[in-house]
Amino acid sequence: MKEFGELLRTHRIRAGLTQQQLADFAMVSVRAIRDLECGRTRSPRAETVRLLADGLRLDDRSRAELQQAGGRGAGRAAVAPPAPAGPAGVLVGREAEAAALTALLTDASCLPGESRLVTITGVSGAGKTRLALEVAGDLHFRQGWSVVWQPSSATPPIDDDQDTVLVTDRRPDRGLLDAHPRLRVVVTALAPTGVPGEHVFPLGPLADDAAVRLLLRHVHRVRPAFRAEPANQAALVGLVHALDGLPSALEFAAGWFMVYSPQHLLERLRGNPLDPTSAHLRDSLRRSLSTLDEEGRALLVRMAEGDEDPGPAGLVRELSVRGLVRRAGPRHEVLNLVRAAVLEPVAGPHLGGGVALSWPV
C-alpha cells in the first residue's frame, strides 16, 4: 500500500489540483498538505483525512484507502458533511456569476421548474468547482440552507424540512428532484449532463482586469515584493490573454515568476502557451475535448487551424457551452490553450488536417 503522502499527492494530481486549490477546497493549510505529501507528517488526524477526502471528492473506495493509509479505520458514515466550511480566499472576478447562480437557486418561481437542476459547464480550469463552493457556502451561512456533497455514487440523505442544495460532479438522478421538492442540484461538468429539466450555466474565462488581479494574487505567494507597474503592465495583460483568463492556468504560470520576468514569460508563452502551465492542465483540456462527437471535433480542428467558417450553429453552440471557443466580435475563436492542445503533435488518431489528436475515452 502507498504511503499516505504519496497517495494524497496521486489523488491531488489526478484531480488536477494544486496544493493551494486543495487547501481552499478542504479548508486545510497549504503547509499541512505540503508536510503530508513530503512525509514530514505521517499520522494525520481523522478530521484532516476527512476534510482532504471531501476536498478531493473521493468516492467511497478511494476514501477508505486514504483513511487506511493514514492509519485510520476504513469505516465511514454515509452521511456527508451538512455544510461546507467555505473556501478560503476571495473569489476573484466571478461576482456576477455567483450572484446569477444564487438567484437561479433561490428564486421561488424557479422551484417547480427547470432551474432546480443547474449544470455549470466549461473547459477544465475555468473555476466551476470554486464557483459552486462559493455559492453553496453563501446559501448555507447567509440563508441557512443545508448543503450536501455527493462525491460518490451513494445517494445522500436529504432533509425535506429545509431548503437544500446538492453539489456534485456526477450525473444526477432526476428522481431525487422529483422526490424532494425543496432540493436544488448544482452539477460541475465539462458538458451538459442531458438530464431532463437541466439549466446549463456556461462559465467562460475571466475578464482581463479580473484575470490580472488573480494572477497577481498567485504571484505574490511566490514573489511577495512583485508589483504591477507601467513597465510590466502590457506584459501582464499579454499573459492573461495568452492564458485565456483561465484561473488554473494563471495559478500554474504564476509559479514561473520565480524564474522569469513577465516580459520573458510572455515570450515563452508565445512559443507554446501550454508549456509553462502544467501537464495536468494539458490532460484536463484533452478531457474537455473528449466530450465532443466526431463532427464537433472536426469543426474544432478546422477553427484551430484558422478556418473562419463557423459551421452549423448547433455545433458552434456545443463548443461554446463547453468553453472551448468564445465570441470575439461577430465570430467565435478557439481559446489559445485549446488551440495549443488541439494542434500539439501527440500520439493518437488523425481526425483531420493531418493534426494528431489524442481523445481520451
PEGI-V454967 format. One record per residue. SS is DSSP state (alpha for helix, beta for strand, coil for the rest). D_FIRST is the distance of its C-alpha to the first C-alpha in whole Angstrom. Layout:
BEGIN
ss = <SS | SS>
d_first = <D_FIRST | D_FIRST>
END
This chain:
BEGIN
ss = <coil | coil | coil | alpha | alpha | alpha | alpha | alpha | alpha | alpha | alpha | alpha | alpha | alpha | coil | coil | coil | coil | alpha | alpha | alpha | alpha | alpha | alpha | alpha | alpha | coil | coil | coil | alpha | alpha | alpha | alpha | alpha | alpha | alpha | alpha | alpha | coil | coil | coil | coil | coil | coil | coil | alpha | alpha | alpha | alpha | alpha | alpha | alpha | alpha | alpha | alpha | alpha | coil | coil | coil | alpha | alpha | alpha | alpha | alpha | alpha | alpha | alpha | alpha | alpha | coil | coil | coil | coil | coil | coil | coil | coil | coil | coil | coil | coil | coil | coil | coil | coil | coil | coil | coil | coil | coil | coil | coil | coil | coil | alpha | alpha | alpha | alpha | alpha | alpha | alpha | alpha | alpha | alpha | alpha | alpha | coil | alpha | alpha | alpha | coil | coil | coil | alpha | alpha | alpha | beta | beta | beta | beta | beta | coil | coil | coil | coil | coil | coil | alpha | alpha | alpha | alpha | alpha | alpha | alpha | alpha | alpha | alpha | alpha | alpha | alpha | alpha | alpha | alpha | coil | coil | beta | beta | beta | beta | beta | coil | coil | coil | coil | coil | coil | coil | coil | coil | coil | coil | coil | coil | beta | beta | beta | beta | beta | coil | coil | coil | coil | coil | alpha | alpha | alpha | alpha | alpha | alpha | coil | coil | coil | beta | beta | beta | beta | beta | beta | beta | coil | coil | coil | coil | coil | coil | coil | coil | beta | beta | beta | beta | beta | coil | coil | coil | coil | coil | alpha | alpha | alpha | alpha | alpha | alpha | alpha | alpha | alpha | alpha | alpha | alpha | alpha | alpha | alpha | coil | coil | coil | coil | coil | coil | coil | alpha | alpha | alpha | alpha | alpha | alpha | alpha | alpha | alpha | alpha | alpha | alpha | alpha | coil | coil | coil | coil | alpha | alpha | alpha | alpha | alpha | alpha | alpha | alpha | alpha | alpha | alpha | alpha | coil | coil | coil | alpha | alpha | alpha | alpha | alpha | alpha | alpha | alpha | alpha | alpha | coil | coil | coil | coil | coil | coil | coil | alpha | alpha | alpha | alpha | alpha | alpha | alpha | alpha | alpha | alpha | alpha | coil | coil | coil | coil | alpha | alpha | alpha | alpha | alpha | alpha | alpha | alpha | alpha | alpha | alpha | coil | coil | coil | coil | coil | coil | coil | coil | alpha | alpha | alpha | alpha | alpha | alpha | alpha | alpha | alpha | coil | coil | coil | beta | beta | beta | beta | coil | coil | beta | beta | beta | beta | coil | alpha | alpha | alpha | alpha | alpha | alpha | alpha | alpha | coil | coil | coil | coil | coil | coil | beta | beta | beta | coil | coil | beta | beta | coil | coil | coil | coil | coil>
d_first = <0 | 4 | 7 | 9 | 12 | 10 | 9 | 12 | 14 | 13 | 14 | 17 | 18 | 18 | 20 | 22 | 23 | 24 | 23 | 26 | 26 | 23 | 25 | 28 | 26 | 24 | 26 | 24 | 26 | 25 | 24 | 22 | 20 | 20 | 19 | 16 | 15 | 17 | 15 | 18 | 17 | 14 | 15 | 17 | 19 | 19 | 21 | 20 | 17 | 19 | 21 | 19 | 17 | 21 | 22 | 19 | 21 | 17 | 18 | 17 | 14 | 12 | 14 | 12 | 9 | 10 | 12 | 9 | 7 | 11 | 12 | 14 | 15 | 14 | 18 | 20 | 23 | 25 | 27 | 26 | 28 | 31 | 32 | 30 | 31 | 32 | 31 | 32 | 35 | 38 | 38 | 40 | 42 | 41 | 44 | 46 | 43 | 41 | 45 | 45 | 42 | 43 | 46 | 45 | 43 | 46 | 49 | 50 | 52 | 49 | 47 | 49 | 48 | 46 | 44 | 42 | 40 | 39 | 37 | 36 | 36 | 36 | 34 | 31 | 31 | 34 | 33 | 33 | 30 | 32 | 35 | 34 | 32 | 35 | 38 | 35 | 36 | 39 | 40 | 38 | 39 | 43 | 44 | 42 | 40 | 37 | 34 | 31 | 28 | 26 | 23 | 22 | 24 | 25 | 29 | 29 | 32 | 35 | 38 | 41 | 43 | 42 | 42 | 38 | 36 | 33 | 31 | 29 | 28 | 28 | 31 | 33 | 34 | 38 | 39 | 37 | 40 | 42 | 41 | 41 | 44 | 43 | 40 | 39 | 36 | 35 | 33 | 31 | 31 | 32 | 35 | 37 | 35 | 39 | 39 | 42 | 44 | 41 | 43 | 41 | 41 | 40 | 39 | 40 | 40 | 41 | 45 | 46 | 47 | 43 | 41 | 43 | 42 | 39 | 38 | 40 | 38 | 35 | 37 | 38 | 34 | 34 | 38 | 39 | 43 | 43 | 46 | 47 | 51 | 53 | 52 | 49 | 49 | 50 | 47 | 45 | 46 | 46 | 42 | 42 | 44 | 42 | 38 | 40 | 40 | 36 | 34 | 31 | 33 | 35 | 32 | 30 | 34 | 34 | 32 | 34 | 37 | 36 | 37 | 40 | 43 | 43 | 46 | 44 | 40 | 43 | 44 | 40 | 40 | 43 | 41 | 38 | 37 | 34 | 33 | 33 | 31 | 28 | 26 | 24 | 28 | 29 | 26 | 27 | 31 | 30 | 28 | 32 | 34 | 32 | 34 | 37 | 39 | 41 | 44 | 42 | 40 | 43 | 45 | 42 | 43 | 46 | 46 | 44 | 46 | 49 | 51 | 53 | 53 | 51 | 51 | 51 | 51 | 48 | 46 | 47 | 46 | 42 | 42 | 43 | 41 | 38 | 39 | 39 | 43 | 45 | 49 | 51 | 54 | 56 | 53 | 49 | 47 | 43 | 41 | 41 | 37 | 37 | 40 | 38 | 35 | 37 | 39 | 36 | 36 | 33 | 32 | 33 | 36 | 39 | 41 | 44 | 46 | 44 | 41 | 37 | 35 | 32 | 31 | 28 | 28>
END
